[in-house]
Amino acid sequence: MGKKLYVSNLAYSVGKADLELLFAPFGTVGSAQIITDRASGKSKGFGFIEMGSDSEAQAAIAGLNGKELAGRCMAVSEARTQEARSSRDSGEDSQNGGSTSG
């Protein structure tokens, strides 16, 4: 299995094919996905790319992070696992609730 990358700050006009073409020079693109709003179907401005190997993923990060695409500077980083996001988020909820004014 390849390495999944998180790509953010994308222009809403950027599509899956655009990402595939952009990342292809750095190696094998296993998959590309633009995350869309369920109700409207419009892009949320971020997506995921799966590269064929760790070295290809690192090359893509080095080559594309901070680069401009369609007028916006995109950010490219390794995607976090869902478990890592869930455990981090659950701690924040307990810290933010239950405050009283006095």
N, C-alpha and C positions, 0 to 999 in steps of 0.2 A: 504494500500500500504506500502511496505517496504522502507528501507533506501538504497539509491544508494551510492556506494563507488567507488572512482577513484583509480585505481592501476597502478602505473607507474614504470619505470625502469625494465621492464620485459625483459628477454632474448627472442630473436626472435623465439626460439623453443617452448616457452610456449603456450599452446592452451587452448581453452575454457574448456575442460574436466579437465585439470590440475588445473585451477582456481576453478572450482566447488569442486574438491576433497580437495583442500587446505583450502577453506573457510567452508566446511561442518561441521567440528568439532565445529564451533562457532555458528551454528544455521542453519535455513532453508535458502538455496540459491534459491532465486526466479528466477534469471537469471544470466548468465555470458556472457560477450562479449569481444572479442579481436578486437581492431580496426586495420583494414588493409588498405594498400595503394590501391586506386582504380585501378591504372594502373597495378601494379605487383601482387597484391593479397597477398603480404607479410605483416607480422605483423609490426606495427609501434612502438611496445614496450610498449603499454599501453592498458588498458581495463577498464571495468566497471563490478561491481558485485552488485546485488540487494539482500540484506538480508531481512529476514522476519520481523524484528522489529528493532527499534532504539537500544535497549539493545544488540541485537545480533550484530548489526553493530559496536557498540562501543567496544564490546568484540573482534571482528575481527581486528579492528584498533589497539587495545592494544596488541593483540597477534601476529600480522603479520607485522606491520609497522617496517621497518628496518631489517627484517629477510631476509636471503639469499634464493634465489630460482634459481636453474640452474646457479649458479655462479655469480648472481647479487643481490645486496641489493635492494629489492623492497620498494616502498613507498606506503602506504595505507592511504587514507584520505576520508572525506566526499566529494562526488561529488557536484560541484556547479551547480546551475540551469543555463540554457542557457541565461535567462534574465540577470543574474548577470554578466556573462562573456561578453555579448553584451554591456552593459552599461559601463563596465570598459574599454573595448577595444575601444569604440567610442571616449572616451576622449583622448586616447593616439595618435590617428591619427591626431587630430587637433593641438596637441602640437608639433608634429615632422615635419610638412610640412612647406614649404614656407620660409626657411632660405636663406639668400643671403650672399655672401661673399663680403667684401668691403675693 
